[in-house]
Amino acid sequence: MGSKKTMWLAPPDPQVDRTSTIVEVKKIHTASSRSTSIGLTVGDVARRSGLAVSAIHFYEAKGLIEGWRTAGNQRRYDRTVLRRLAIIQVAQRAGLSLATIADYLPLDAAVGTEQWQRMASEWQSLIDERRELLRRLRDELSACIGCGCLSQKTCPLRNPGDELAAAGPGPRILTRPTPS
């Protein structure tokens, strides 16, 4: 009794499904053919967005993106998820938290030009506040920041005996309102 052998008409190709034991020409699946007919795979999304697969799963678990399952229980995403991920990346680089991003980026709405303009203008004040805090951190970190450590030379002048503790926890000088 001889065993069945797989015979190939061409050299093995990593994109070709090798499950048959008879000679036949296999269909080569490409990322573009998969993505146009049945959605993007998580690998397709990762490659196109530049994110790790684990980051895509994380954003989905946080409710920032959504996908669906195929009949074969494989995860798929609509192509619009690429824009959502790009916006999430830009917003995070600007220092916005995922909670803030989720508040402005509802899952039930496509992110078109109009929504993007609205988000950008609403985020402007948040970004301005962050820039001011970073400027103050840069300018004042080498001096007393009102944290209560009393270890800097300027602490006795700016926070004698940790008087700022009465105003609340944390670096009270850095987090005080800026004079207008």
Secondary structure, 3 states (H helix, E strand, C coil): CCCCCCCCCCCCCCCECCCCCCCCCCCECCHHHHHHHHCECHHHHHHHHCCCHHHHHHHHHCCCCCCEECCCCCEEECCCHHHHHHHHHHHHHCCCCHHHHHHHCCCCCCCCHHHHHHHHHHHHHHHHHHHHHHHHHHHHCCCCCCCCCCCCCCHHHHCHHHHHHHHCCCCHHHHCCCCC
